[in-house]
Structure formats: structure tokens, C-alpha cells
Amino acid sequence: MKVLITGGSGFIGQALCRTLIAAQHQPLVVSRSPEKAAKALPVGVIARARVADFADEAPEAIINLAGEPIAEGRWTEAKKKALIESRVNITREVVDFCSRQEQPPATLISASAVGYYGDQGSRDVTEQTTPHDEFAHQLCKRWEAEAQRAESLGVRVAILRIGLVLDAGGGMLTKTAPIFKLGLGGKLGNGQQYMPWIHRNDMVGMILFLLERDDLSGAFNASAPNPVTNAEFTRELGRALKRPAVLPAPALALKLVFGEMSRLLLTGAKMLPARMEQAGYPFEYRQLDRALTDIFRA
Ligand SMILES: NC(=O)c1ccc[n+]([C@@H]2O[C@H](COP(=O)([O-])OP(=O)(O)OC[C@H]3O[C@@H](n4cnc5c(N)ncnc54)[C@H](OP(=O)(O)O)[C@@H]3O)[C@@H](O)[C@H]2O)c1
């Protein structure tokens, strides 16, 4: 199957391309730097600069992952604009592409994030939960709405509300593991905020699962069935790295350093993959200790 992937050069996209190639699919990657992306991706991946550049390939599915990194630097007004526009604009390009294809792709799987729900304290959060209105929610709402437009073109649309993706070589662990390895890790604020995590294998697994299951559409929480609090995460990461993790970062300091972006660190949602479980997705990693042991095994 020809699968077009926006943001295919990223942390999730790289692993997705490897899995698609291994399964004899043809990844078509949209990247702002196609030559650089092609070098970093497995042999066989075709990279081009714009979604429209793949019109002649008639992809059967699109995976929409592109977007400005959200957890880097303070959320200035300019950064907020870039976070929204980088996602909404490329998603619009994707939907416009679908509308121009003689045979539109059968499936669009589009990324969103746990941020869709905003701060939810310690209550269970399923796809039915009413979101808390804040910046992360506004961003995800606009991103999802843009993707949903493809439905009117006869495209099956599945949205993945992604939790914290864990693996070596990218994502949040590349930032936190070095700090923990120095013995400088610790909980953030009071540590009671929930961190819905997912091993990158399962993230890619869910995308493949949704590609194959043409009876599934709508929003899916993309996280493991056992989310943990930040305090539990801290303890497990310290254990996996065999380092003490007893140096807490006070909430006030994080607010001073990161401004509004500190909400990503200090608030959360106990997100549960209710619809994935219902659909029978076979999780490889349900428990954080097993996921971290796998990641730091080397
Ligand atoms: N990783 C996580 O824990 C996590 C959690 C929740 C949601 N998500 C969402 O899932 C998606 C994929 O995640 P990821 O971790 O693979 O992200 P990533 O590693 O940051 O990769 C995203 C890709 O998007 C492209 N990109 C970056 N800035 C862009 C911009 N301003 N305009 C257009 N394209 C841009 C880049 O590709 P080029 O440089 O090749 O153009 C980059 O490789 C992201 O949208 C992210 O927000 C991820």
C-alpha cells in the first residue's frame, strides 16, 4: 500500500516508516527538507517537499504527523501561532489534496494529543470526556476539525489523541533520561499530575491497526491502559536507570522558567485508551516498568 506521511522524518514517523517498509508498504514522506529526510529514513522511502508533489502516486492512505515541537521553549504568542498554524495548515493541505485526487485515499489517520482534554485532575478520561478549555485544547480542537473535513470526501478519518511517546532516540525520554542519569531527576511540582504514556512500538502498532481496520473511525486515545502519576513515572524511570530520583522541581520554578508551557509538565489527564481496548488492539506494553526496561535494556 502507498502510504503518504506528513512529518514522516520525526520520532514517530521514523519508526512508522521502518515498520511499513518491513511490511512491504511504500512510505511517501512529506518533509520540509526532503533530501535530509531521505538520508535519515530507510532505503525505499520517497521524500518530497509538499503533499501535492505526491498527486501522481495516488496514495491509498495518509498519516498526518507534522507539527512544530510543542514542548520546546516558552509559549510566546508567536510560538503559539506557529504551533497551531504548522498543524492546521498542513492538515488543510492534506484535505485539499484528498479533494483533488480522482481516487481520494481511503483512510486519513491524523495526529492529535492528550492536550485535547486539557487539565483533568485525577478523573478517568475516555474519548467521551468533556475537555477543559485551555490553549492545548484549542490547538487540538482546530487540528482535529481540519482533519475531520476529509470525511465529507468519503475518506475514513481516525484521530489519534497521543500521550507521551516513550522510546530511545527521541521524544520526552531524550530530554529527561540524561538528567536522571546524572542523579538529578525528581518529580515535577507535587507529582500528582497524570502522564498517559505509550511505548513507540504501540504507537506505530495502533497506526497499522487503524490502517487495516476499515470499520474504525473517529477519535482514539493513544496511550497505554495504565497511566501513572508524575511521581510514579519519576520512581519508575529512576529504577530503570538505577539512579535516585529525589530532587523535585518546584512548581513555582517551572512556572518562572517555562511560563504557560509549564502546564504541559504540571497538569495532565488520566487518559485511558477506551476505544482501542474495545476494538481489541493487542498492546505490547501495558505496564510502564516493562516499557522502560525494554527501552533501557541496551
Ligand atoms: N512524541 C510525542 O510524545 C507526542 C505526544 C503527543 C502528540 N504528538 C504529536 O504527534 C506528531 C508526531 O510526533 P513526533 O514526536 O514524531 O514529532 P517530531 O519528532 O517533532 O516530528 C514532527 C515532524 O513535523 C515536521 N515539522 C516540524 N515543525 C514543522 C513546521 N513548523 N511545519 C511543518 N512541519 C513541521 C518535521 O518534519 P520536517 O522537518 O522533515 O519537515 C518533524 O519531523 C506531532 O504533531 C506531535 O505534536 C507527539
The ligand as a Gaussian input file, in Angstrom:
#p B3LYP/6-31G(d) Opt

LIG

0 1
 N        6.045000      12.347000      20.604000
 C        5.087000      12.565000      21.490000
 O        5.241000      12.234000      22.707000
 C        3.771000      13.174000      21.059000
 C        2.750000      13.312000      22.024000
 C        1.544000      13.876000      21.640000
 C        1.362000      14.306000      20.328000
 N        2.366000      14.161000      19.428000
 C        2.164000      14.687000      18.063000
 O        2.401000      13.684000      17.091000
 C        3.047000      14.259000      15.953000
 C        4.320000      13.469000      15.662000
 O        5.120000      13.456000      16.837000
 P        6.697000      13.279000      16.778000
 O        7.166000      13.072000      18.169000
 O        7.068000      12.286000      15.734000
 O        7.124000      14.742000      16.311000
 P        8.541000      15.269000      15.786000
 O        9.614000      14.273000      16.036000
 O        8.704000      16.642000      16.340000
 O        8.317000      15.299000      14.212000
 C        7.345000      16.095000      13.610000
 C        7.745000      16.406000      12.191000
 O        6.967000      17.539000      11.785000
 C        7.711000      18.347000      10.909000
 N        7.639000      19.753000      11.381000
 C        8.222000      20.298000      12.475000
 N        7.947000      21.616000      12.552000
 C        7.167000      21.894000      11.464000
 C        6.583000      23.074000      10.974000
 N        6.751000      24.247000      11.606000
 N        5.836000      22.996000       9.843000
 C        5.687000      21.822000       9.191000
 N        6.238000      20.669000       9.600000
 C        6.965000      20.714000      10.730000
 C        9.165000      17.878000      10.938000
 O        9.453000      17.294000       9.678000
 P       10.443000      18.008000       8.609000
 O       11.476000      18.770000       9.387000
 O       11.024000      16.841000       7.862000
 O        9.564000      18.871000       7.774000
 C        9.198000      16.818000      12.044000
 O        9.990000      15.709000      11.704000
 C        3.356000      15.725000      16.289000
 O        2.445000      16.569000      15.617000
 C        3.170000      15.804000      17.789000
 O        2.646000      17.047000      18.231000
 C        3.568000      13.601000      19.757000

